[in-house]
């Protein structure tokens, strides 16, 4: 009788792959029904790597709900420093962190700061001190709010891509620097910042720098004119590497068969799923960002947060419908969910 029961269970699991997947262990720190918060600068606000993580979670755990809130903000720092030529004082996460933690109530916080914190100058002890203080303060506040913290190293600064895009890089000893005319060896500054991050005693530290540098160096061996985004902001390939690196460090199952979301052909059945996830993520994040508030002079007009959540729930249903019958959908053009749409600045 026991053998018969086991055979029946095995057959049922083969006939119902979603049921089989429901027994797959979840990634570390990415648990269903918990609040997962992402903080960072424009790379995080762009959110492509978060959309890729979301796509992985939707496809591998279709019966579960993961509550991800992306509150990345372009130009933001942890240090509170800002270069003289920046068009406005760079915002600092500390000025909005208390409200974020009070309203989001996260269980886990992913934080990626550093790219802007050296303000594109040579290494300076005062700036580095401010960065260390800012990260320590962020960790302290998140822990006090009951959240586990995952620190991500800043991605590398790719001087060659910056030059190929037409930017001027300045040597040591220049009068001033900025993101438009950065220090040519700024990547060495970020190496110091990354080393500091990796030494922190938090729930997890993840090195984004090394895999991205390997990707850049490998491509530049065969193509001297290869560009990885604009030298500061990774391209979709880079965002996929960030997403997969995070998932790998969290012991996520199934990564050996994970498709490269950044290279999917237009006819791939995951394209409409990924597009809807991306639209949902950006609109939801923008509404949260403006609801919390920030010091940047340019604001984004968004629906109210309750309205944005309602639309996000509609899109969630649409995503799950697409996953049940992905072959019936070959275009992302007909996936617009009724409701107000808006752009992110």
Buried (B, 14 or more C-beta within 10 A) or exposed (E): EEEEEEEEEEEEBEEEEEEEBEEEEBBBBBBEEBBBBBBBBBBBBBBBBBBBBBBBBBBBBBEBEBBBBBBBBBBBBBBBBBBEEBEEBBBBBBEBBEEBBEBBEBBBBBBBBBBBBBBBBBBEEEBBEBBBBBBEBBBEBBBEBEBBBBBBBBBBBBBBBBBBEEBEBBEEEBEEBBBEBBBBBBBEBBBEBBEBBBEBEBBBBBBBBEBBBEBBEEBBEEEEEBBBBBBBBBBBBBBBBBBBBBBBBBEBBEEEEBBEBBEBEEEBBBBBBBBBBBBBBBBBBBBBBBBBEBBBEEEBEBBEBEEBBEBBEBBBEBBBBBBEEBEEBBEBEEBEBEBEEEEBE
